[in-house]
Amino acid sequence: MFARHIAAADPSRPAVVMAGSGEVVSFADYEAAADRAAHHLRSLGVGVGDHVAILSENQPRMLLAEAAAERAGVYFTLVNSYLSPEEVAYIVGDCTARVLYASSSKLAVAREAVAQLAEPVACVLLDGEPDEAARAEGWTPWDDAMAGQPAGPIADERIGAPMLYSSGTTGRPKGIFRTVPDQAPGEALAGTQFLQGLWGFREGMVYLNPAPLYHSAPQASVAGALRLGGTVVVMERFDAASWCELVERHRATHCQMVPTMFTRLLKLPEEVRSGTDASSLEVVVHAAAPCPVPVKTAMIEWLGPIVVEYYAATEAHGFTFCTSEEWLAHPGTVGRAIVGALEIRDEHGELCPTG
């Protein structure tokens, strides 16, 4: 989420393009807004190691709030925008957020959630204007919060990081806490270097994001692309026909998807898919769920051997990877372990034999 060097070298380069609305945020505007938002955090007393939470649909200011936290040494928790007020309140309270950012479309849920919190939290509305009742409860519009904030970086910049939550399928969601290095935000990050080597992320890339930004994989991919000076085209929501049109219009080079999206693409009329110029695509990444063999076969036949797969988790305790060529040789595989050691154990905790 940090791209000061790109803003200095090529200030007018698009950093974020919203696919539906067409809104464009240049790297210069992105960096200036992120710096002001970092100053705002410090003005609220939010320091290194503190937490903030963000409840929003896909939009630029969601990314700006993340960028502010990342350069202020702050952990940011992205909250699933479909959760109930009770579920939101649990996560915001559990992560000990000092600030809650919410979009206007999620304001009603956010207000109910804040009312259930045991500790006070500063409330910032990312877009629009709160009504009188919301203002009385302490909701401040983004523009008001940023007005008068200094330009340029804060004096004590440190790298911050996401602290996302598990889905909670076996109980309450659990915060996934990873210690971040004590370094300035502009220094090289191991995670970005990992994406460069594995998925070919590079400066000048165009990353098409079709997924909700509160998920771990989209968050990491968008952050890596922006740090490298790539333009990120953000779909407000996934639509198969729109995806084809956006790939062609923006000359997208990289995209990360889930198998359900593949299935929807393959259900498009043949003339739509064959009529799409997808030649700009260099890498299409997928993960998050099992991909049926016929579906992946068809995607490789359509796009070429640029479809790569990984199997991992937000906890970052292991990572498998395979190329199209490896998958075609072993259909159904999720690849070899390249981080950690892969073990399959039975119900008694014993290692299972090969096969």
VENGILIN-V276882 format. One record per residue. N is the residue number from 1. D_CENTER is the distance of its C-alpha to the mean C-alpha in Angstrom with 2 decimals. Layout:
N_D_CENTER + N_D_CENTER
This chain:
1_9.87 + 2_13.68 + 3_15.78 + 4_19.18 + 5_21.08 + 6_19.81 + 7_20.63 + 8_24.04 + 9_24.78 + 10_23.55 + 11_22.83 + 12_22.93 + 13_20.44 + 14_17.72 + 15_14.34 + 16_12.70 + 17_14.64 + 18_14.33 + 19_15.81 + 20_17.97 + 21_19.23 + 22_19.38 + 23_18.35 + 24_17.84 + 25_16.78 + 26_18.51 + 27_17.62 + 28_20.61 + 29_19.60 + 30_16.00 + 31_17.49 + 32_20.36 + 33_18.41 + 34_16.12 + 35_19.44 + 36_21.12 + 37_18.48 + 38_18.93 + 39_22.66 + 40_22.25 + 41_20.74 + 42_23.74 + 43_26.07 + 44_25.03 + 45_25.85 + 46_22.33 + 47_22.76 + 48_21.39 + 49_20.32 + 50_19.92 + 51_17.08 + 52_15.49 + 53_13.72 + 54_11.80 + 55_12.79 + 56_11.93 + 57_11.45 + 58_9.44 + 59_11.24 + 60_11.62 + 61_12.75 + 62_9.72 + 63_8.29 + 64_11.87 + 65_12.11 + 66_9.39 + 67_11.33 + 68_14.49 + 69_13.82 + 70_12.89 + 71_16.26 + 72_18.17 + 73_17.85 + 74_16.19 + 75_14.03 + 76_11.43 + 77_10.99 + 78_8.67 + 79_11.38 + 80_11.65 + 81_13.12 + 82_15.91 + 83_17.46 + 84_20.96 + 85_22.11 + 86_23.51 + 87_20.35 + 88_18.37 + 89_21.33 + 90_21.33 + 91_17.78 + 92_18.25 + 93_21.64 + 94_20.84 + 95_18.24 + 96_20.91 + 97_18.76 + 98_20.91 + 99_19.03 + 100_17.44 + 101_15.67 + 102_16.01 + 103_16.25 + 104_19.77 + 105_19.17 + 106_18.20 + 107_20.91 + 108_23.51 + 109_21.44 + 110_20.37 + 111_24.05 + 112_25.28 + 113_22.88 + 114_23.96 + 115_27.55 + 116_27.19 + 117_25.95 + 118_28.57 + 119_27.42 + 120_26.85 + 121_23.48 + 122_23.05 + 123_21.59 + 124_19.97 + 125_19.65 + 126_16.95 + 127_19.10 + 128_22.70 + 129_25.52 + 130_26.15 + 131_29.55 + 132_32.35 + 133_31.67 + 134_28.03 + 135_29.20 + 136_31.88 + 137_29.35 + 138_27.68 + 139_24.85 + 140_24.54 + 141_23.15 + 142_20.58 + 143_23.26 + 144_25.84 + 145_23.77 + 146_23.13 + 147_26.71 + 148_28.82 + 149_26.14 + 150_27.14 + 151_25.86 + 152_24.63 + 153_22.99 + 154_23.89 + 155_26.62 + 156_25.02 + 157_21.61 + 158_19.98 + 159_16.64 + 160_14.42 + 161_11.60 + 162_9.36 + 163_11.75 + 164_10.39 + 165_13.12 + 166_14.71 + 167_15.66 + 168_19.15 + 169_21.13 + 170_23.94 + 171_24.05 + 172_22.07 + 173_18.37 + 174_18.26 + 175_16.18 + 176_15.03 + 177_16.31 + 178_16.25 + 179_18.57 + 180_17.41 + 181_20.03 + 182_22.26 + 183_21.58 + 184_20.97 + 185_17.49 + 186_19.01 + 187_20.21 + 188_18.91 + 189_16.21 + 190_16.98 + 191_13.47 + 192_13.37 + 193_16.92 + 194_16.14 + 195_13.83 + 196_16.64 + 197_19.26 + 198_17.88 + 199_16.07 + 200_17.87 + 201_15.15 + 202_17.42 + 203_18.27 + 204_18.81 + 205_16.53 + 206_15.14 + 207_11.79 + 208_11.80 + 209_8.73 + 210_10.58 + 211_8.44 + 212_7.44 + 213_4.14 + 214_5.77 + 215_5.85 + 216_5.78 + 217_6.04 + 218_3.66 + 219_1.39 + 220_5.10 + 221_6.28 + 222_5.53 + 223_6.73 + 224_9.44 + 225_10.50 + 226_11.02 + 227_12.83 + 228_15.00 + 229_15.87 + 230_14.35 + 231_14.05 + 232_10.93 + 233_12.31 + 234_10.30 + 235_12.21 + 236_12.86 + 237_13.70 + 238_14.68 + 239_18.30 + 240_19.97 + 241_22.44 + 242_20.05 + 243_17.87 + 244_21.14 + 245_22.09 + 246_18.89 + 247_19.08 + 248_22.65 + 249_22.43 + 250_19.70 + 251_20.79 + 252_17.36 + 253_17.46 + 254_14.37 + 255_12.36 + 256_10.77 + 257_12.35 + 258_14.10 + 259_17.92 + 260_18.40 + 261_17.10 + 262_19.58 + 263_22.28 + 264_21.83 + 265_22.00 + 266_25.12 + 267_26.72 + 268_26.82 + 269_30.35 + 270_31.26 + 271_32.18 + 272_28.70 + 273_27.11 + 274_30.02 + 275_30.03 + 276_26.44 + 277_26.33 + 278_23.43 + 279_25.12 + 280_22.48 + 281_20.02 + 282_20.10 + 283_17.68 + 284_16.19 + 285_14.31 + 286_14.50 + 287_14.33 + 288_13.91 + 289_17.44 + 290_20.83 + 291_21.54 + 292_25.16 + 293_27.23 + 294_28.58 + 295_25.18 + 296_23.90 + 297_27.33 + 298_27.24 + 299_23.85 + 300_25.24 + 301_28.47 + 302_26.78 + 303_24.26 + 304_26.09 + 305_25.32 + 306_21.83 + 307_20.09 + 308_18.85 + 309_17.89 + 310_16.73 + 311_17.28 + 312_15.63 + 313_14.17 + 314_11.79 + 315_15.12 + 316_15.36 + 317_19.06 + 318_19.45 + 319_18.24 + 320_20.22 + 321_20.02 + 322_22.25 + 323_22.99 + 324_24.53 + 325_27.92 + 326_27.57 + 327_26.43 + 328_29.32 + 329_31.67 + 330_30.39 + 331_28.96 + 332_26.75 + 333_25.83 + 334_22.37 + 335_23.74 + 336_25.03 + 337_23.62 + 338_22.58 + 339_21.31 + 340_23.46 + 341_26.34 + 342_26.02 + 343_28.46 + 344_29.45 + 345_31.63 + 346_33.88 + 347_34.39 + 348_36.57 + 349_34.08 + 350_36.08 + 351_34.71 + 352_35.13 + 353_37.04 + 354_35.74 + 355_35.46
